[in-house]
Amino acid sequence: MSLRDQALQILLICDPQDKALAALACQEALQGATGPWLSEADRQAPLALTPEQAAHMPGRPARPLLVPAKQVPSRSPFTLEGRAALLHAICHIEFNAINLALDAVWRFAGMPAAFYSDWLKVAAEEALHFNLLRAHLQSLGYDYGDFDAHDGLWTMCDKTKDDILARMALVPRTLEARGLDATPLIQDKLTRAGDQRAVEILDIILRDEVGHVAIGNRWFHHLCQARGEDAVSLYPQLVQRYEAPRLRPPFNEAARKAAGFTDEELAFLLGVD
């Protein structure tokens, strides 16, 4: 089974723990490979879903219940239940991020081998994040699935399934990059709530997410160059075409620069001409 086939099989796993462990095991196997791990035929061949696979894409558990984003209640992080709900929301993002990375590996043919190894590495790190958050959530007396959640990340993933350039523009470097901005603000609240373990976990996530967004930026610019597109002028066109959210400040400019955003790209986000 090729790496891309393996990614598809892991993507279809419904149980969160099984999916996370499979993603970690796949990345470990790739790191230990001593010979060619992706043949030219595997790299080039598009993979097709069976009707049954398409109906269960992506694999996920029966809970959490998925509701419109506006129906997910906001709770104070200064109560135990509210803090658990906040951590659950982040845990759900990390579970979805495993799926997003795996989807990039299996769906898009014809990319350099480094593209597939990059996104498998991301899937494994997102699996680690999910496991850390879920374990902490369980220590508070809750578990993944105990609160409602929304499906915004996967919705954009589905919208961009036919254009890899749009996927790179609007998932890793738009929706996921928002975590670079939000994480320090969440850490401040959790510090005031006295949850130092959660703050430590978010330190790990923020460190790794800078690298994940950098991967998205790198492949976005690679694809723009290959297609003869100007990355700065194309991005707002893609935001409009795919109805992506226009991000609002505050922005973590230091983290975004570390992740490869240029001054021109940051100026667009800030609304500076």
Steps between C-alpha positions, in 0.01 A plus 500: 500500500644837399538789743207679341281189531599472866407864557156436353444195717597696814277789395203260491556376857217620725642438848710804602758303698543241225537776238759687707703185569488396133622844386787486748590145394496592131735793559732280709509241222584768244785629718637147525478428127837413346396488136267690266169548678299661219518365148445726201182306418368549854584870489333561167194277520183672625314293757126443466255451785249218500138614556518362855823687575358823358195466726720472809758766424662592728487229765390645833315389811126539559579771753561790523174610346579741216291818497528839326782708648260760638324228699813399690458684832782704647582426862719668759840329534490594868264211581600136471232426241586812302870419500422145389281635220782728383752216501248276325468757219879500453507119519239491223714731287798268544292193408383677185857604426604133488233450234602809305863393479413143402260629235780704342718188481248270330302745287755694299707315241807619314678682780864456603567228756579769759137620483373163620762459773432856620127442545544158658732664753228759565239225548720328758564821693130585499436148635743570784323829575163324505628234740649759736181706509272200537704363790482837674128524431455157655695612808232769546223239489395552137578338165502578131140491382347641818429841344352604165739620228490648151641383168653817357844358430377196309245712311784706350696182438209368296455828312863489383517129416538568127779760518816435698607865475174617658538232768847623596382862498184462704551211741854499647584867440155644576283294735778312676724806509232666709622280784828693498301812589256344745730277705680770707163655589364161609816431699450826687150394603616153604784650704252718686280192548796318658532224238875489444491158335269629228734796446794259460311292244413813303871594501570172318211557259602858420861393434391224262228706331756758391664216308169376360403843370850536356442176306173640367672824402785318330273288282266791426792704366638195317166452321462872425843501338421184303179656366647843439278664763583789730442369852407834656241600238359147462429444868211750538347363180497152654353634824212648302455204264478243778324726752778464754486719810684831479718487810491778755771622741668453737763305309803326646736667258815340645357149463364574153838630383666189646248296297602673178248779452654791312462866594268544199278213617484637853414843363201347318379339824538830682318689225805716426533629142 
